[in-house]
Amino acid sequence: MSKIKVLAIDDEPGATRMMKINLESLGQYQVEMVNDSTQSIATALRFRPDIILLDMVMPNLDGGDVKRLLQENEELKDIPVLFLTALVSDSDTSSDVSLVESGDGIMIPKPVKTEVLRSCIEQTLSGVL
């Protein structure tokens, strides 16, 4: 079985490194990291992820800018995006679900636990979210 390809885009190298280590340790994920949002589209075109984990607040291009560019690209527009952000907290979420739905999409509060991230990825790829 092929691994789920995850593109993690965050200006904090420690955040992408932890996502890579934690998700790849589960054995079913291959994670590519981008720490410069201006490289997001080129990396997505090269890597062809199944899903993108995208920080909201970054220099140069923020998460909204990157998502807009993804949606404008015919080859990338259908890749699901989960936003990871410190702009929402666990107190903004319901007790049974650690995410917030907004007009831009699903937002997961940072820091995020690996199990929550895995669950959100699986639910998104299966069409539940």
LINDASUL-V234688 format. One record per backbone hydrogen bond with DSSP energy under -0.5 kcal/mol. NH is the residue of the N-H (numbers start at 1). CO is the residue of the C=O. If there is no record, write none. Layout:
nh: [NH | NH]
co: [CO | CO]
This chain:
nh: [4 | 6 | 6 | 7 | 8 | 8 | 9 | 9 | 10 | 10 | 13 | 15 | 16 | 17 | 18 | 19 | 20 | 21 | 22 | 23 | 24 | 25 | 26 | 27 | 30 | 32 | 34 | 37 | 39 | 40 | 43 | 44 | 45 | 46 | 47 | 48 | 50 | 51 | 52 | 53 | 54 | 54 | 55 | 56 | 58 | 61 | 62 | 63 | 66 | 67 | 68 | 69 | 70 | 71 | 72 | 73 | 73 | 74 | 76 | 77 | 79 | 80 | 82 | 83 | 84 | 85 | 92 | 93 | 97 | 99 | 100 | 102 | 105 | 106 | 107 | 108 | 110 | 117 | 118 | 119 | 120 | 121 | 122 | 123 | 124 | 125 | 126 | 127 | 128 | 129]
co: [28 | 4 | 30 | 51 | 6 | 32 | 7 | 53 | 8 | 34 | 11 | 12 | 12 | 13 | 14 | 15 | 16 | 17 | 18 | 19 | 20 | 21 | 23 | 24 | 4 | 6 | 8 | 35 | 36 | 37 | 39 | 40 | 41 | 42 | 43 | 44 | 5 | 5 | 80 | 7 | 52 | 82 | 9 | 84 | 56 | 59 | 60 | 56 | 62 | 63 | 64 | 65 | 66 | 67 | 68 | 69 | 70 | 72 | 73 | 73 | 76 | 50 | 52 | 106 | 54 | 108 | 89 | 90 | 94 | 97 | 107 | 105 | 102 | 81 | 100 | 83 | 85 | 113 | 114 | 115 | 116 | 117 | 118 | 119 | 120 | 121 | 122 | 124 | 123 | 123]
